[in-house]
Amino acid sequence: MAAKKLRIGILDIVTRRSKATLYGRIMHGNLASIMPQAIGVWCEEEGHQVDFICYTGIENLVTEFPDDLDALFIGAFTQSAQLAYAMSSLFRKRGVVTILGGPHARCYPEDAQLYFDYVLGFTDKTTVINVLADLAPHPAEGRYISAKTQPHELPSVRARWKYISATLAKTATNFNIVPMIASLGCPYTCSFCIDSVIKYQPLDFELIRDDLKFVLTKFRRPIVGWYDPNFGVRFDEIVSAIEQADPERRMRFIAESSLSLLSEERARQLSKVGFKAVLPGIESWYDMGAKSKTGVKRARDKMLQVADHINAIMRHIPYVQTNFVLGLDCDEGPEPFELTKEFLDLTPGAFPAYSMFSAFGRAAPLNLKLQEENRILRFPFHFLNNNQAMNVKPLNYDWPDFYSRLIDLSEHSFRAKAIARRAAATPGWTPKWMNIVRAISSEGYGRIKYHTMMRNRLDTDKPLRAFFERETEEIPQFYADRVKQELGAYWEYLPQGALEHDQNAYLKSTNAAAHAAQ
């Protein structure tokens, strides 16, 4: 007997807020994930009907999907977990079987199983087929299912185009970024990164070349955003694929990479084939020397070498975002922050992006150690986006000191003089415009305002300070109120207790497995 054909909903959540800002209307449609699109293709290949929505903050998720869904896949990062839980609760009450995938499902499966019928780790086509064959409610505890590895291949851009084009149509301007990926996993071993434990795996370069040719039929001068954790590990092959696909050099590219892959000669080659922006990870002045190609150099010696390297890249690529992680255990005293300020003065064209050290559940082996040391705070998932909360108690700073230094660095980075110098040092109107808009909106001024508010609350809000100091695990009212405000109408669907989670679930699960194996 033929398998039942199902009506499948797929929800890709790219923002946790129920209202889109101006920046969101321009950019959220450009932040769509690839895996929800891949799942849509796989479901259609099996004969199922698919209704796909990328949530950018402007859609009404209560009414957007049809009433006769059989199953709903939701893809979410951890910062969108509360919204994902609310949607799962709403649709389960309608009789829909719900399935969670994406980074949150991989990082916090124990918690997600409380609110979904299925929770997916590594996901390939076989995983999706098996879930849909088994499809059934699991109200007590959802089933966790994972493939052994990441998929060895993904549907092409051509196959995903109906989902890509529908999402890009939501952007408020013609600034549209087509999502592509050339590899999975990562060759580096950064202890805090979810990709560090996944073996590096290139995808098919011939398919990539054909996809680039296809994209050229859709836009006069397309922009492609590469989703690789580190773009360019197989540098010659990917550059060759681009050159063969686009000999007229009509395409523009954006990629995240590492300094170890971005010599000046390679930056020149990338510029030649159309790269307009790169986002290298510097992370720390005291660690990750292999990733930054600085070897054993540390502190100011490393900073000076990296500054020279960034300036060399910017001679060829106009937009460079430098990524830092603040509050790592290797940081101590004022020096890490002061070195970063000096670095910005030496590289006036680079846009700095700061993440606060956070541990996302099962994302990295280091998280086990942090949980053993009882250093993880139970921040609601809603704030775990690397800049609104740091859920690891700093090893070498108290909280007021850390926030004071963070604010000082941010103000140095986004003061009027720094913005003007960055614009002057950045060639081209689009890169200048992006730098200015990012600095004066939520990423610059907005974060300074937020961090300053949090610094003041550490002195005035006793329950919040007690929560930061691990004297209590009760969620401060400030955070509950903010989640309610940002979820808007979706707050009413959030299940009881869904603001809290066991921040040590990874450790407990590991200990339980070790005990069972004895």
N, C-alpha and C positions, 0 to 999 in steps of 0.2 A: 504494500500500500504506500502511495506517495506521501511524503512528509507534508504536514500541514503548512500552508503558506501563512506567514504571520505579518502583522502590521507593526513595524518597529519604529520607535521614536529614538532619535539620537540628539543629545543636548551637550554641546561643547560650551562650557562656562569660562569666559575669559575675563569677567569682572564680577566681584562679589556685591557690588552696589546696585541698587534698584533704580538709580538715576545716572544718566550719562553726563559727564562734564564735557566742555568743549574739546578738551584733549581726548576724552573718550570717544566722542563722535568722529574725530579724525583718525584715531589710532586703534580702537578696540577691534574693528573689523580686520585689522592687519595683524592681530595677535592670535588668530585661530590656530588650534592644534592640528597636527596631521593625523594622529591615530583615530580620532572620531570619524574623520573623513574615510580613512581606510576601512573602519568597521562598517560604514555605510556601503562602501563598494562590496565588501565581502558578503553582507546581508543580501544585497541585490543580486549578486552572482548565485546565491542559493534560492532565488525566486521570491524573496520577501519584499514587501512594500516598505519603503523607508521615508519617514518624515524627519528632516534634519533642521536643527536650529542652532546657530551659534549665538549665544546670549551676550550681547554687547551693552546691556543696561537699558535699552529702549523697548525691548519686547515684553509682552505680557505673558509670562510662562503659564499662568493659570488657564488661559484660553487659546494659546498658540497651537497646541497639539490637538489632534482629533480625539473624539470620545472613545474610539474603538481600538486604541492601542493594546497590543498584547504584551509588549515589553518596552522598557525605556532604558537605553544606555546613557549614562552621564559620565562625562570626562571632566575632571576637576583637579586643580592644584589645591594644596592644603588651605590657602587663604580663602578658597571658595567652598570649603567643606560644609560650613553651616548652611549655606544656600543649597548645596547639593542634598544635604540631609532633609531640609524642608521640602524640596521638590520630591524626593523619594517618599516622604511621608504622605504628601498630597496624592501622588499617583498610586501608591499602594492601597490607599483607601478607595480608589476608583477601580481596584482589581487588577492593576497593571503590575507585572513583575519587573523589579528594578535591578539594574546592574551598574556598579561603579567601576570605572577604570581610570587610568591616569596616575600622576605622581602621588596623590593622596592615598589612593588604594594601595600602592606599593609601600608607602611609608607607614600608614596607620591601619593595617588590615583588621586588627582586633577591634578597633573602635568602629570602623566602617561596617563590619559585619552586624552590628547592632541595629543598623538603619537601612540595610540593603539586603535583597534576596541573594545576590551574588556579588562578590568582590574579586576583581581580576588583578593579578600581578602581571608578569610578562604575558603579552597577548598576541597570538598569531591567528590565522584564519581557522585553524583546527580548534583552538580554544573557543572562538565565537560559535562555530558550528556545534560543538559539544554543549555549550550553555543553552543554545536555542533548542537543541534536541531534548535536554533535560528539563526545560523551562517549567518552573513550579515555584510557588511562594515558599519562603522559609522564614516565617515570622519570628521564631525564637532566636535564631542565629543564622545569618547568611552564610552561604558556602564560599570558601576561598579557593580559587582555581588559578593556577599559573602554569604557563609553558616553561620548559627547561631553560630557554634562552629567549632573547629578543628575536622577532621574526627575521628570517634571512632575506626577505624581500617585502616590499610594500607596493600597493597599487600606484600606478603612474599618475602624474599630474593630469593627463588626459582623462584617465578613469575617474579622478576625483573632481574634475572641473565643475560639474554641476553644483557641488558643495562650495568650492572655492569662489566661484563667480557670484553665487547668492550671498555669500558672506561679504565679499568686497563691495557689493552693491550697497551695503549699509554705511559705508564711510561717507563723511560729509564733504570730502574733496576728491580729486582725482589722484591723490597720493595712495596708490594701491600696491601692496607688497604680496607677491605670490609665494606661498610657503613651499620650500623644497628641502630635501635632505640627501646628503651624499654618504653618510656613515652613521652607525650606531655605536654606543659605547665610547670609551675614552682610553687613551694610552697612558694617562697620568694617574697619580694615586693621591690626590688631595683628600685629606682625611675627612673633610666635612661634606663631600660632594656625592650626590646620588649616582652619578655616572662613573665614579672612580672604581667601582667593583664590577663593572660590566666590560667584558672583553671588547676591544675595538674591532669593528667589522665594517669594511667598506661595502656600499651597495653597488649595483651594476652600473658601470660607467656608460655603457651603450644606451641603457634606458635613460640615464640622466641626460645624455646628449639629445636623445629624441624628445624628452620632455622640454628641454630648452627650446628646441625648434618649434614645438607646439605652442609654447608661451608666446613666441614671436608672432604667431598668427592671431593673437588676442589683443596685443597692445603694440602701439607704434614704438614706444621706448619703455619696455617693461622693467620693473624692479623686482628682483628675486631676493628673498630673505632665506639664507641657509640656516636650518635648524640644528646642524651638527653641534654636539658639545664642544668639539674642537675642529674647526674646518681646516682642511688642507694637510692632513696627515699624509695622504697619498697625493702630494702636491702636483707633481708632473701630470698624473693621470687626469685630475679634475680640471687643471688649466687646459690641457689638450682637449678635453670634452667640450669646454666652453668655446675654445677657439674654433673647433670644427662646427659647432652648432650656430655660432654667431660671427662669421667672418667679417661682417659689416660693423660689428661692435655697437650694436644698438642697445644692448642690455646693460642694466646697472645692478650691482650686487651689494648685499650687506651680509656680514658673517661675523660670528664669534670665533676667536682663535686664541692661540697662545703666542707669546713672544718668541718661544723657541722655534716656532714655525715661520715667523715673520722677519726674516732677514731683510735688509734694505733691498737687495736684489729681488727677493720674492715680492716685496711690496711694489716694486717697479713693475714686475710681471702682472700682478693683480690689477694694478692701475691700468695697464695696457689692455686688459680684457674687460674692464668696466667696473672694477670695484670702487665704490664711493664711500664706504664706511666699514671699519673693522672694530671689534670690541675685544681687545686682549685682556686677559686676566693677569693682574699683578699680584693681587691677594694680600701679600705680606712683605715687609722689608726684612723679615727674619727667617722665612721658610719658603718652600716651593721654588727653590733655586732652579730645578730642572725645567719647570714650566716657563720661567722667565728667562732662561738661558744665562743665568748669572752664577751658576755653580755654587761654590761655597761662600761667595760674597754675601755680606749681611750689612744691615743698617745703612749708613750713609754711602758706603762704597757701592752697595747694590742700587741704592736710589739714584746715584749719579750715572751709573751704567744704564739703568732703565730709562732715565730721562733722555740720554743721548739716543737710545734706541727708538723711543717714541717720536722724537723730533725727526729722526731719519725716516720713519714710516710716513710721517706727515708731509714729507717732501713729495710724496707720491699719491697718498690717499687723503682726501680733504677732511674726512670726519673720523676721529678716533675717540672712542670711549674707553677709559681706563677703569677697570673694575677692582675694587678693594674690599676686603673683609676686615671689619674693625672688631676689636675685643677678643682676638684669638689668644690662646694661652701663652703664645710666645711673645705677646705684647706686654710691655710694662712701662709705667711712668709716662712722661710727656713725649719721649722721643718718637714713638711711632706716628703720633699726630703732627709733630713739628716737621718730621721728615716729609710727610705727605704735603704739608703746606709748602715746603721748599721745592718739592717736586712740581707742584702746580705752578710755582713762579718760574721754574725752568722750562716748563712745557705749556706755554700760555694757550695753545690751540686745543689741548686735550680736554674732553669733558669728563669729569670724575663721577663715578657711580659708586656709592658706598652701601655695603650690606653689613648688617650687624650679625655677628656669629650666632647661628641658630642650629639646633639639632632637630631634624625632621624624622622622628620615630626610627624606622628601620633603614633610613637612607644611607647610612655609612657605619662601618664598624666602630668608629670613634664614639658613636652615640651610646654603645654599651658601656664604655668606660665612664662617660658622663653620667649615665643613669646609676651606675654603681657608686659613684661619688655623690649622688643625690644633688646634682647641680641643675637639674631641669625643672623649670617652672611650668605650671599648668596654665599657660596663656590659652585663651580660646583660639581655635584654629584660625578664626577670622583675621587675626592680627599677625599671623606667621607668614609674612611676605618679605622678610629680611630687612624691613625698615621701620615698621610700626611696633615691633616688639623683638626683644632679644631674649629667647627662652633659656639661655645658658647663663648661669650666674658667673660673672667674670672672675677669673682666677687671681688677677693682679690689680683690680680696681674695685672700689666700692661704687654703688650705683650713682650717687650724686656726682662723684668725680668723673665717671665714665661719660655721663650725659653732658656735663659741662665741657669736657674736651670734644665730644662729638659736635656740640653746638658751635664751639669756637672754630673747629675745622670747617663746618658747613658754612658758617658766615664768611670765612676767608675764601671759600670756594665760589660763593655766589654773591659776593658784594658787587656793587656797581662797577668798580674798577676792574674786577676779575672778569665780569661779563663782557665789558668793553674790550679788554685785552684778548679774550677768547674770540670774539667776533672779528677783531682786526687780524688775528693770526689764522683765521679759517677762510680758505678760498671758496668762492661760490656762494650764491645767495641762499640756496636751499640749506646747506650745512650751517650757515650763519643763523638763518631763521630757526632751525631746529635747536641750536645751542641756546639762543635767547629765550625761546618759548619754554624749553625744559627748565631753564634756570629760574624764570619768574613764575612758573606754575607749580604744580604739586611736587615735582622732583627737587626743586631748589627752595624757593621761598616757603612752599607748603610744608616741607619737611623741617625746615628751621622752626617754623611756627609750632608744629606738632612736638618736636623734641623739646622746645622751650617750655611748652605747656606741661610735658611729662616731668621735666626737671623741677618745675615749681610744685607739681603735685607730690613729688617725693618728699618735699618739706612740709606740705600742708595736708595731704590726704593720708591719714594714719592707716586705714585699712589697706589702701593701695601699697603703702610702704611696707607694711607687714607681709603682704603677698610677695613683693619683690625680695624680701629678706628670708622667705621660706618659713616665716613664723605661722602662716596659715595658708591653706590651699583654697580657701573660699574666693570665688571669682569676685573682684571688686566691682561695685555697682557701676563705676565709670565704664568698664568694659562691656557689661551687660547692656547698658543704655546705648552705647555706641553701636553695638551689633543690631539692636532693635531699630535704631535710626537708619542704618545703612541697608538693612534688609527690607525696610519699608513694609509693604503689604505682605511680603513673604514670611515675616516674623511669625504670624499666627500659625503657620504650618510647621514651625520648628518643633520637633518632639521634645517632650519633657526630659531634661537632663543632657540635652545635646550640646550645651555650651561647655560641658566638662568632658574630660577624658583622662585616662590613666597614662600619665606621661612616662611611666616606667614599664609599659606593657611589653616592649621589646625585650627588656631584661628578664621579666618574669616568664615570658614565653620561652626564652632561651634556657633559663634555669630549669624550667619544667621539662623541656625536651631532653636536657642533659640528664636529669634525674630519671626520666623514663627509660633512657638508654642504658642505665647502669644495671 
